[in-house]
Amino acid sequence: MSASSIATAEARALHEALGLSEEPYGIRYADQAPAGGLAPEPGPALSIEGERAGTIPWTEVWEKFSCVMGKLWLARKKNTAAVFEAARYGCPGGSFYLGFHAPQLDFITCYVSTGIPGTPVAGERYLPSPAAARRFFTDIPPRPAPARYCVMEPLSRCPADAPPELVTFFARGEVLTGLANLAAFVTDDLEAVAAPFGAGCGFLVSWPLYYLATGRLRAVLGCGDPSARKWMRPDEMTFTVPRALYDLFLEKWRDSFLTAGTWGQVRQKIARSRKAWGET
């Protein structure tokens, strides 16, 4: 049996032990996009220089708008890949979080905070001021995209010669309990899980890569973004880990609480939850 098939079998066993109702997604950057992936329509180029020069055609930007989390939601329903690039970003915020342009646009600093006085842009009021938003975008800068495409696809479909950098789970409370405790177990780090402020796609990509760049294997509990909740199942959150942490999951989970009696009781609640939500 090849190493790749062993890893796949062990991954299935881990996912079953956790009580997952859906395969995790792998996230990677690549110079080629997988066939059949879902991508936003091409949109105008984005840059702060173009914004300040007044050359960004905002009407066209919003006509082509497509939330990263929304495109991922459609991909999840079809069990296929969601694909993004600098020319097919869907959302100006998502383009920044996925590393396709920087710095963030001034419009977005207003949009996520208090809006623009005298215009229809009331602002989402997730941060108290445009200055606070600018500080967030500056202090937690996404990594520039290292390849043309950002690919989010079912984990088992990631090519053996192009493994994902990140792995995202979609789960509710009981399963998240298992994931969070497993992260602490395999890292021996009592703060192995972070729940920072951010956008839905930022939780998937920019925050995990930011922590990884600091030398810490940290999982990110995400989708505490009200604007992205429409693209999640009720009570569902994301849980994203770097590949190295996922590999530790595969290596060490059989020695953890996941094979003990208490987790068996939790699995009963997971089964009831899945039945209640029609996911059996």
Secondary structure, DSSP 8 states (H G I E B T S, - for coil): --HHHHHHHHHHHHHHHHT-SS--EEEEEESS--TT-B---------HHHHHHT---HHHHHHT---HHHHHHHHHHHT--EEEETTB-SSHHHHHHTTSS-S--HHHHHHTTT--TTSS-----SSS-HHHHHHHHHHS-----SSSEEEEEEGGGS-TTS--SEEEEEE-HHHHHHHHHHHHHHHT-TT-EE--S--HHHHHTHHHHHHHHTT---EEEE---GGGGGGS-TT-EEEEEEHHHHHHHHHHGGGSGGGSHHHHHHHHHHHHHHHHTT--
